[in-house]
Amino acid sequence: MSKIIIRGARILGGEPQDVLIDGETIAEVGTGLDAADATVIEAEGQILLPGLVDLHTHLREPGREDSETVLTGTRAAAVGGFTAVHAMANTFPVADTAGVVEQVWRLGKESGYCDVQPVGAVTVGLEGKQLAELGAMHDSAAGVKVFSDDGKCVDDAVIMRRALEYVKAFDGVVAQHAQEPRLTEGAQMNEGIVSAELGLGGWPAVAEESIIARDVLLAAHVGSRVHICHLSTAGSVEIVRWAKSKGWNVTAEVTPHHLLLTDELVRTYNPVYKVNPPLRTEADVLALREALADGTIDCVATDHAPHPHEDKDCEWAAAAMGMVGLETALSVVQQTMVDTGLLDWPGVADRMSFRPAAIGRLEGHGRPVSAGEPANLTLVDPAYRGAVDPAGFASRSRNTPYQGRELPGRVTHTFLRGRATVVDGKLA
């Protein structure tokens, strides 16, 4: 592979430096670097981050290739600055066996745009009745470490306890979609003033918070790791903060859309704003931002949930839940966290690369930008401002809540082990 010099980039927002990439590795970091036959990328004013890592991506393949494929999803990830994604298990068939997770893993290898780490289902068929083949998925070529029934909650306390006990043997983690099903039957949006005024079925905060409270207690009881998916309420923040104060092995993620959007948008009845968990109140949004800033929430995860247009271009009640998010995630984090002064760029690297890689036990990602490290890198122009145009997305689906909204920042280059997957904002 050829040599590349990234010249004058601000590593994690620091002073301008040059980075020499030789093959798959960062060879040198300094000033005035030079190398024969090297391709030079002028990066003055741009921020250089470690490649972003997403703990929560829906790639839909196998089974829903009309929404997304591993290839189109990883292309979208690369455009968004991601060098690794964790592919959720709610595919058709469900990723509840070694065979299915290996299929997804191999499709990721073939795509070449980012690393794909499959997430294994906790229960057979996501039905919540019988543990899936957790050990076999871990021992497979995919080396699964994260298990989740995301899209559904593991609501049976005994099953959840057994899963936590089982994954402890190989340092795995159970990632819980916290939603008490009996409290959300027929729910369409956040339960509150807006749902009452619109006459839509409400989704109470306690449906999320009660499951989180139970699961942090279970994790402490068995001495295992639990990760809370797409945390969305101020009450959930307080429970996780309390659990961490006890020294329990609890981590949590927040999505970009829960950092920016509120349930007031549902007044438009535009199904693009229908998501699980639902958009919450302004008070919840502010609590989530503060919790991400102080580290109570460990990381940002996109919950990239692509749907074909017919599943969204319909009446609210019939619409599917979910939003695409890989290509806009970093911009939303810049707007809500960096431009507001809540996080600096080292903080962004921590919440979008270092910590998610550590939670997923993902080797080769979430590493420092220094000599000898894998050249998984993301170059960002923070001064860029532009309106979101889903027509230009690399994702197969277009269900973004940001269409026409001006967002800051743009990924100009993404490198996967020294190979450019994105150049000047375009797929390589």
C-alpha positions as CSV (number, residue, x, y, z in Angstrom):
1,M,0.0,0.0,0.0
2,S,1.2,3.5,-0.7
3,K,2.2,6.0,1.9
4,I,-0.1,8.9,2.9
5,I,0.8,12.1,4.7
6,I,-2.1,14.0,6.4
7,R,-0.6,17.5,6.7
8,G,-1.5,20.1,9.3
9,A,-4.5,18.3,10.9
10,R,-5.4,19.1,14.5
11,I,-5.3,15.7,16.2
12,L,-8.2,15.6,18.6
13,G,-8.5,19.3,18.2
14,G,-4.9,20.0,19.3
15,E,-2.1,21.9,17.5
16,P,-1.6,21.2,13.8
17,Q,0.6,18.1,13.1
18,D,1.4,15.8,10.3
19,V,0.6,12.1,10.3
20,L,2.4,9.6,8.1
21,I,0.5,6.4,7.2
22,D,2.6,3.5,5.9
23,G,0.5,0.5,4.9
24,E,-2.0,-0.3,7.6
25,T,-0.2,1.6,10.4
26,I,0.5,5.1,11.6
27,A,4.3,5.3,11.1
28,E,5.0,8.8,12.5
29,V,3.3,11.8,14.0
30,G,5.1,15.2,14.0
31,T,5.7,18.4,12.0
32,G,7.3,18.8,8.6
33,L,7.0,15.1,7.8
34,D,8.0,13.9,4.4
35,A,8.2,10.6,2.6
36,A,9.1,9.6,-1.0
37,D,6.1,8.9,-3.2
38,A,3.6,9.7,-0.4
39,T,0.2,11.0,-1.3
40,V,-0.3,14.3,0.6
41,I,-3.7,15.4,2.0
42,E,-3.7,19.0,3.0
43,A,-5.8,19.1,6.2
44,E,-5.4,22.6,7.6
45,G,-8.2,23.5,10.0
46,Q,-9.5,19.9,10.1
47,I,-9.8,17.7,13.1
48,L,-8.3,14.2,13.0
49,L,-10.0,11.6,15.1
50,P,-9.6,7.9,15.6
51,G,-12.1,6.0,13.4
52,L,-15.6,6.1,14.9
53,V,-17.1,3.0,16.4
54,D,-20.9,2.4,16.5
55,L,-22.2,-0.1,19.0
56,H,-25.7,-0.1,17.6
57,T,-26.4,-0.4,13.8
58,H,-29.1,-2.2,11.9
59,L,-27.7,-3.5,8.6
60,R,-30.9,-5.5,7.9
61,E,-29.1,-8.3,6.0
62,P,-30.1,-11.1,5.8
63,G,-33.8,-10.8,5.2
64,R,-34.6,-7.1,4.7
65,E,-32.2,-6.1,1.8
66,D,-34.9,-3.7,0.6
67,S,-34.0,-1.5,3.6
68,E,-30.3,-2.0,3.7
69,T,-27.5,-4.4,3.0
70,V,-24.2,-4.9,4.7
71,L,-22.5,-3.3,1.7
72,T,-24.8,-0.2,1.6
73,G,-24.8,0.1,5.4
74,T,-21.0,0.0,5.7
75,R,-20.7,2.6,2.9
76,A,-23.0,4.8,4.9
77,A,-20.9,4.2,7.9
78,A,-17.7,5.1,6.1
79,V,-19.2,8.4,4.9
80,G,-20.1,9.1,8.5
81,G,-16.6,8.5,9.7
82,F,-17.1,5.1,11.1
83,T,-14.5,2.3,10.8
84,A,-16.4,-0.3,12.8
85,V,-20.0,-1.0,13.4
86,H,-21.9,-3.6,15.6
87,A,-24.6,-5.1,13.5
88,M,-27.8,-5.8,15.5
89,A,-29.3,-9.3,15.6
90,N,-32.9,-8.6,14.5
91,T,-32.4,-9.9,10.9
92,F,-34.4,-12.6,9.1
93,P,-33.3,-15.2,10.1
94,V,-32.4,-13.8,13.5
95,A,-28.7,-13.8,14.3
96,D,-29.1,-16.3,17.1
97,T,-26.7,-19.0,15.8
98,A,-23.0,-19.2,14.9
99,G,-24.0,-19.7,11.2
100,V,-25.9,-16.4,10.9
101,V,-23.4,-14.2,12.8
102,E,-20.6,-15.7,10.6
103,Q,-22.6,-14.8,7.5
104,V,-22.9,-11.2,8.6
105,W,-19.2,-11.1,9.6
106,R,-18.1,-12.4,6.2
107,L,-20.3,-10.0,4.4
108,G,-18.6,-7.2,6.3
109,K,-15.2,-8.5,5.3
110,E,-16.3,-8.6,1.7
111,S,-17.6,-5.0,1.7
112,G,-14.3,-3.5,2.8
113,Y,-15.8,-0.1,3.9
114,C,-15.7,-0.8,7.6
115,D,-15.3,-3.6,10.0
116,V,-18.6,-5.3,10.9
117,Q,-18.9,-7.0,14.3
118,P,-22.1,-9.0,14.6
119,V,-24.2,-8.7,17.7
120,G,-25.8,-12.0,18.8
121,A,-29.4,-12.4,19.9
122,V,-29.9,-13.1,23.6
123,T,-32.8,-15.4,23.0
124,V,-33.9,-17.8,20.2
125,G,-35.8,-15.8,17.6
126,L,-35.8,-12.7,19.9
127,E,-38.8,-14.4,21.5
128,G,-37.6,-14.0,25.1
129,K,-38.2,-17.6,26.1
130,Q,-35.0,-19.6,25.6
131,L,-31.3,-18.5,25.6
132,A,-29.7,-18.5,22.2
133,E,-26.4,-20.2,21.4
134,L,-24.3,-17.5,23.2
135,G,-21.2,-19.7,23.6
136,A,-21.3,-21.0,20.0
137,M,-21.6,-17.4,18.7
138,H,-18.7,-16.3,20.8
139,D,-16.6,-19.2,19.7
140,S,-17.4,-18.7,16.0
141,A,-15.2,-16.9,13.5
142,A,-17.3,-13.8,14.3
143,G,-16.1,-13.8,17.9
144,V,-19.3,-12.3,19.3
145,K,-18.9,-10.4,22.6
146,V,-22.1,-8.3,22.6
147,F,-25.6,-9.9,22.8
148,S,-28.9,-8.1,22.4
149,D,-32.5,-8.7,21.5
150,D,-32.7,-5.0,20.5
151,G,-36.1,-4.2,19.0
152,K,-37.5,-6.3,21.8
153,C,-36.8,-6.2,25.6
154,V,-35.5,-9.3,27.5
155,D,-38.4,-8.7,29.9
156,D,-38.2,-12.1,31.8
157,A,-36.0,-11.4,34.8
158,V,-34.9,-15.1,35.0
159,I,-33.8,-15.2,31.3
160,M,-31.9,-11.9,31.8
161,R,-30.2,-13.2,34.9
162,R,-29.1,-16.4,33.0
163,A,-27.8,-14.4,30.1
164,L,-25.7,-12.2,32.4
165,E,-24.3,-15.3,34.1
166,Y,-23.5,-17.0,30.8
167,V,-21.7,-14.1,29.1
168,K,-19.6,-13.5,32.2
169,A,-17.6,-16.7,31.3
170,F,-16.0,-15.0,28.3
171,D,-16.3,-11.3,29.3
172,G,-19.3,-10.7,27.1
173,V,-22.0,-8.0,27.6
174,V,-25.7,-8.0,27.4
175,A,-27.1,-4.9,25.7
176,Q,-30.6,-4.3,26.8
177,H,-33.4,-2.6,24.9
178,A,-35.2,-1.3,28.0
179,Q,-38.9,-1.4,27.4
180,E,-41.4,-3.0,29.7
181,P,-43.9,-4.4,27.1
182,R,-47.0,-4.3,29.2
183,L,-46.5,-0.6,29.9
184,T,-46.1,0.2,26.2
185,E,-48.9,-1.7,24.5
186,G,-50.3,0.4,21.7
187,A,-47.9,3.2,22.5
188,Q,-47.1,5.6,19.6
189,M,-45.0,8.4,21.2
190,N,-43.7,9.7,24.5
191,E,-46.4,9.9,27.2
192,G,-46.8,13.5,28.2
193,I,-48.5,16.7,27.3
194,V,-48.0,16.3,23.6
195,S,-49.4,12.8,23.5
196,A,-52.4,13.9,25.6
197,E,-53.1,16.8,23.2
198,L,-52.7,14.7,20.1
199,G,-54.7,11.7,21.4
200,L,-51.8,9.3,20.7
201,G,-51.0,6.3,22.9
202,G,-48.3,7.3,25.4
203,W,-45.0,5.6,26.0
204,P,-44.2,6.4,29.7
205,A,-40.6,7.0,30.8
206,V,-41.1,4.4,33.6
207,A,-41.4,1.7,31.0
208,E,-37.7,2.3,30.3
209,E,-36.6,3.2,33.8
210,S,-38.1,0.1,35.5
211,I,-36.2,-2.3,33.2
212,I,-32.9,-0.4,33.7
213,A,-33.4,-0.4,37.5
214,R,-34.0,-4.2,37.5
215,D,-31.1,-5.0,35.1
216,V,-28.4,-2.9,36.9
217,L,-29.4,-4.8,40.1
218,L,-29.2,-8.1,38.3
219,A,-25.8,-7.3,36.8
220,A,-24.5,-6.3,40.3
221,H,-25.9,-9.6,41.7
222,V,-24.1,-11.8,39.3
223,G,-21.1,-9.6,38.8
224,S,-21.5,-9.3,35.0
225,R,-21.6,-6.5,32.4
226,V,-24.8,-4.9,31.3
227,H,-25.1,-2.2,28.6
228,I,-28.2,0.0,28.2
229,C,-29.2,0.7,24.6
230,H,-30.5,4.1,23.5
231,L,-31.1,5.6,26.9
232,S,-33.7,8.3,26.5
233,T,-35.0,9.8,29.8
234,A,-33.8,11.9,32.6
235,G,-34.9,9.2,35.1
236,S,-32.8,6.6,33.3
237,V,-29.8,8.9,33.6
238,E,-30.2,9.0,37.4
239,I,-30.5,5.2,37.7
240,V,-27.3,4.7,35.6
241,R,-25.5,7.4,37.6
242,W,-26.5,5.7,40.9
243,A,-25.4,2.2,39.6
244,K,-22.1,3.6,38.6
245,S,-21.6,5.2,42.0
246,K,-21.9,1.7,43.5
247,G,-19.1,0.5,41.2
248,W,-21.3,-1.8,39.2
249,N,-20.3,-2.7,35.7
250,V,-23.0,-0.7,33.9
251,T,-22.5,1.2,30.6
252,A,-25.0,3.2,28.5
253,E,-25.4,4.8,25.1
254,V,-27.5,7.7,23.7
255,T,-28.5,8.3,20.1
256,P,-27.8,11.5,18.2
257,H,-31.5,12.0,17.7
258,H,-32.3,11.9,21.4
259,L,-29.6,14.6,21.9
260,L,-31.4,16.9,19.5
261,L,-35.0,16.2,18.8
262,T,-38.1,16.4,21.1
263,D,-41.6,15.0,21.1
264,E,-42.9,18.5,19.9
265,L,-42.0,17.3,16.4
266,V,-44.7,14.7,16.5
267,R,-47.2,17.5,16.2
268,T,-46.4,17.3,12.5
269,Y,-47.6,13.7,12.3
270,N,-44.6,13.0,10.1
271,P,-43.7,9.4,10.6
272,V,-40.0,10.2,10.1
273,Y,-40.1,11.2,13.8
274,K,-41.5,7.8,14.9
275,V,-38.8,6.0,16.7
276,N,-38.2,3.4,19.5
277,P,-37.7,4.7,22.2
278,P,-39.7,7.7,21.3
279,L,-38.5,11.3,21.1
280,R,-38.8,12.7,24.6
281,T,-39.1,16.2,26.2
282,E,-36.8,19.1,26.1
283,A,-35.9,18.4,29.8
284,D,-34.9,14.9,28.9
285,V,-32.8,16.1,26.0
286,L,-30.9,18.5,28.2
287,A,-30.4,15.8,30.9
288,L,-29.0,13.4,28.2
289,R,-26.5,16.0,27.0
290,E,-25.3,16.7,30.5
291,A,-25.0,13.0,31.2
292,L,-23.0,12.4,28.0
293,A,-20.7,15.3,29.0
294,D,-20.0,14.1,32.5
295,G,-19.5,10.5,31.4
296,T,-22.6,9.0,33.0
297,I,-23.6,8.0,29.5
298,D,-20.6,6.3,28.0
299,C,-21.0,6.7,24.3
300,V,-23.0,7.8,21.3
301,A,-24.6,5.0,19.2
302,T,-26.6,5.7,16.1
303,D,-29.3,3.0,16.3
304,H,-29.2,3.4,12.5
305,A,-32.6,1.9,11.5
306,P,-33.2,2.0,7.7
307,H,-36.7,1.4,6.3
308,P,-38.0,1.5,2.7
309,H,-40.1,4.5,1.8
310,E,-43.4,2.6,1.9
311,D,-42.8,1.7,5.6
312,K,-42.5,5.4,6.4
313,D,-44.5,7.2,3.8
314,C,-47.9,6.3,5.3
315,E,-50.1,7.3,8.2
316,W,-48.4,7.6,11.6
317,A,-50.0,4.6,13.3
318,A,-49.0,2.2,10.5
319,A,-45.4,3.5,10.1
320,A,-42.4,1.6,11.1
321,M,-40.2,2.9,14.0
322,G,-36.7,4.1,13.3
323,M,-34.3,6.6,11.7
324,V,-31.2,6.4,9.6
325,G,-28.3,7.9,11.5
326,L,-24.8,6.8,10.4
327,E,-24.1,9.7,7.9
328,T,-25.3,12.5,10.2
329,A,-24.2,11.3,13.7
330,L,-21.0,13.2,14.0
331,S,-22.6,16.4,12.8
332,V,-25.4,16.1,15.4
333,V,-22.9,15.5,18.1
334,Q,-20.9,18.6,17.0
335,Q,-24.0,20.7,17.1
336,T,-25.4,19.5,20.4
337,M,-22.2,18.8,22.3
338,V,-19.1,20.6,20.8
339,D,-20.7,23.8,19.6
340,T,-22.5,24.2,22.9
341,G,-19.2,23.8,24.9
342,L,-20.3,20.6,26.6
343,L,-17.7,18.4,25.0
344,D,-14.3,19.1,23.4
345,W,-12.9,17.0,20.5
346,P,-11.0,14.7,22.8
347,G,-14.4,14.1,24.5
348,V,-15.9,13.3,21.1
349,A,-13.1,10.8,20.4
350,D,-13.8,9.2,23.8
351,R,-17.6,8.9,23.4
352,M,-17.6,7.9,19.7
353,S,-14.4,5.7,19.5
354,F,-12.5,4.8,22.6
355,R,-15.4,3.9,24.9
356,P,-17.6,2.0,22.4
357,A,-14.6,0.0,21.2
358,A,-13.8,-0.8,24.8
359,I,-17.4,-1.8,25.7
360,G,-17.5,-4.1,22.6
361,R,-14.0,-5.4,23.3
362,L,-13.2,-4.5,19.7
363,E,-9.5,-4.9,19.0
364,G,-7.7,-2.5,16.6
365,H,-10.3,0.3,17.0
366,G,-10.6,3.1,19.5
367,R,-6.9,3.5,19.6
368,P,-4.8,6.6,20.0
369,V,-3.6,8.6,17.0
370,S,0.0,7.8,17.5
371,A,2.9,5.9,15.9
372,G,2.5,2.2,15.8
373,E,-1.3,2.2,16.0
374,P,-3.6,0.9,13.3
375,A,-4.4,3.7,10.8
376,N,-8.2,3.7,11.4
377,L,-8.8,7.5,11.2
378,T,-11.5,10.1,10.5
379,L,-10.8,13.6,9.2
380,V,-13.5,16.2,9.9
381,D,-14.0,19.7,8.6
382,P,-15.7,21.4,11.6
383,A,-16.3,24.7,9.8
384,Y,-18.5,23.2,7.2
385,R,-22.2,24.0,7.2
386,G,-24.8,22.4,4.9
387,A,-28.4,21.2,4.7
388,V,-29.0,17.5,4.9
389,D,-30.0,16.0,1.5
390,P,-30.9,12.3,1.8
391,A,-30.9,12.0,-2.0
392,G,-27.1,11.9,-1.6
393,F,-27.0,9.2,1.1
394,A,-24.9,6.1,0.7
395,S,-27.5,4.2,2.7
396,R,-30.2,2.4,0.8
397,S,-32.9,4.1,2.9
398,R,-33.8,7.8,3.3
399,N,-35.7,8.0,6.5
400,T,-33.8,10.8,8.1
401,P,-35.4,13.3,10.5
402,Y,-32.9,16.0,9.4
403,Q,-33.9,16.5,5.8
404,G,-33.3,20.2,4.9
405,R,-31.9,20.9,8.3
406,E,-28.5,22.7,8.4
407,L,-25.9,20.7,10.4
408,P,-22.3,21.6,11.1
409,G,-19.2,19.5,10.2
410,R,-18.4,17.1,7.4
411,V,-16.3,14.0,7.2
412,T,-13.8,14.6,4.4
413,H,-11.7,11.4,4.7
414,T,-12.1,8.0,6.4
415,F,-9.2,5.5,6.6
416,L,-9.7,1.8,7.3
417,R,-6.3,0.3,8.2
418,G,-4.5,2.9,6.0
419,R,-6.8,2.6,3.0
420,A,-9.0,5.6,2.2
421,T,-12.7,4.6,2.1
422,V,-13.8,8.2,1.8
423,V,-12.0,11.0,0.0
424,D,-13.2,14.6,-0.1
425,G,-16.5,13.5,1.3
426,K,-17.1,10.9,-1.4
427,L,-16.8,7.1,-1.3
428,A,-13.4,6.0,-2.6
